[in-house]
Amino acid sequence: MNDSTNTLNNQLANEYLERENNDKQVLALLLNRFLEKKDQILVQKTEMGGTEAYIGSVTLEWFAGRVHFASGLPLLQKKYNPDTENIEIDADSIDEIQQRPVDWSRQAPLVQYLAARKNHKFPAVLVVINQPWVDNPKAVEWDSQGRAKKATTDFIPLDKDGKVGLLNISEENVTIYALDGQHRLMGVQGLMELIKSGKLQRYKKDKTADESFITLSDLIDKYQVEPAYLQSLSKEKIGIEFICAVNTGETHTEAKRRIRSIFVHVNLMAAPLSKGQLAQLNEDDGFAIVARKIAVTHPLLEQKPNRNPRVNWNSATVAANSTVLTTLQALQDMSERYLGQKFPHWKPLEKGLIPMRPENEEIQEGIADFRLLFDHLANLPSYKILEHEETTVLRRFHFEKDGGEGNMLFRPVSQIALAQALGNLVFKKGFPLTDIFKKLEKFDRQGGFSGMEYPQSLWYGVLYDPNKKRVQVVGKDLAVKLLIYILGGMTEKIEVTGLRKALANARTIEEQTIGFDGKFVKPQDVGLPVILLS
């Protein structure tokens, strides 16, 4: 009895599995038949906020060839500039603008990103399906009240609930415009042109031609990518979401407002990451990786019980009353300006490109070098005070509420300048780090980093703006040169002469040059400080 029951159960199970496999084969055949048609795409229907949308995927080649820039929508043709593929803004067109201008200088970096990075990824794009009748008020698709009798999307459901089906994308019937993803479109179009022709013209922001080209041979040489791999990129797929230009029952004006509203909402909701947040997440930039590691492990910076945090992880600035010592963004800048002189290849080959992640061995070497720098920094007298004092007292100027030391070492811009100067001395000029810090410790004990708001300070007019009574970033490069000079790293007479003139110019406010004694002097009477000795 039990044996016969088991046999029957096994037979039923096998029959069920066989039917299921047959159903899958039939479904696959049907889908293949539908998907072979170039004028249809398999999509899933969604609805949010009253807007129906259809989500699918297309090849990069299809995306580049079939999707147009939103600025080409017929309702904007009157102000459309076909050369720049942007809308020219004037009093008539300002209310019609639905897209920010396309920045064509970004095309080359985007193309290089797609071609050179094996793990590249673009988010899905949002596009609008338009039909010729939309901009013809006499078309039969509009009723007597000026409302659309049909939508510009033609969806054929394949399931009983109408959630999965085929969307008509026939080139004869519809035109598709990128509502969100114009720069992605620009990048993919550039990639297709590069693959087909072997070169791509670089452009300036307004699409005026630059003097140079990207070539396939350059990409192959620089990034060691195979020609066959580059050719295969056209068949990669990108996510795409379709919405209709006009819904059933909408007037032309209502449809236009809806599309514009969706664009604004998409851009408002997609808040950009702060520089600090990018530094937290970046797994490609070696300098960011090193900075994060030091921020959480070095005793000067790491989070400890019963003391305020030393690192601001989000903002790029430090307020006068903040208890943090620095920011993650400043640490990344310090890392780049210090280690970048040892590992210049960590930087992207071109501005706007994502850097290539360094080898793990180099990252560990960079972490060790940066940690050693912070070991020495932590022993400077100004930072040793942090064992029993808050950063605010050391950062604030004397004239601010509750007063302070005005110490430049507690300002991110100064920390970055110091790191850059030390990187130059250590990795370019071969100065031992220990010898450098013997000089800096002596300089610090003599008050060389404090009181930057006083004329007696070397940093007055350089990192401190006497007029606005605040720190100024514009003096960072001069501060770097001054640090290199006082540490004995500038010996060329012409460089020293130029530095003296630059310092005199920095201390000239409203045509009055201020000497180190606080009195007005002639520019040529402003001398350089003494070179530090160990």
VENJO-V390510 format. One line per field, one symbol per residue. phi: phi as a letter, one per 30 degrees, with the letter a starting at -180 (. if undefined). psi: psi as a letter, one per 40 degrees, with the letter a starting at -180 (. if undefined). A space follows every 10 residues. Layout:
# VENJO-V390510
phi=???
psi=???
This chain:
# VENJO-V390510
phi=.ddddddddd dddddddddd dddddddddd deddddddcb bdbcdbbaii cdbbcabbdd ddeddcccdd dceedcedcd cddchbcddb ddcedcdcbd edcddddddd dddddccdcd acddccbccc bedeccdcdd dcddcicddb cdccccdcbd cicbaccdbe ddcbbcbddb kddddddddd ddddddciab ddbdediddd cbbcbddddd ddchcdeddd ddddcdcbdb bcbcdbcejd dddddddddd dddddedddd dddddddddd cdccdddddd dddddcbded cddbdibdec bddcdcbbde cdcdcabddd ddddeddddd dcbddddddb djddddddde dddddddddd ddedddedcd eddddddbbd dedddddddd eiiadidddc cedddddddd ddddddccci dddddedddd ddedddidcc hddcedddcd iccccdddha dbddcdddde ddddddcicb bdeddddddd ddddddccch icccddcicd bdedddccdd ddcd
psi=dddddddddd dddddddddd dddddddddd ddddeeheei hhihhihhfe hiihhaiiid ddddddhiid eehdeeddeh hedefihhha ddedeeheii ihheeedddd ddddddhdfi hhiiihihhi idedfgeeie ehaeefihei iehhhhieid efdhahhhfh dddihhihdh fddddddddd ddddddeeih hiiidefhhi eiihiddddd ddefiidddd deddeiiiih hhiidhihei iddddddddd dddddddddg hiiidddddd ehedhddddd dddddedhdd dihiifiiie hhedieihid eieidaiddd ddddddddde edgdediidi heihihhiid dddddddddd ddddddddei dddddedeii dddddiidei heiaefhdee hddddddddd ddddddddef hhdddddddd dddddeedei feeideideh ecehhddefi ihddeddddd dddddeeeeh ehdddddddd ddddddehhf ehhhieeeih iideehiiii hii.
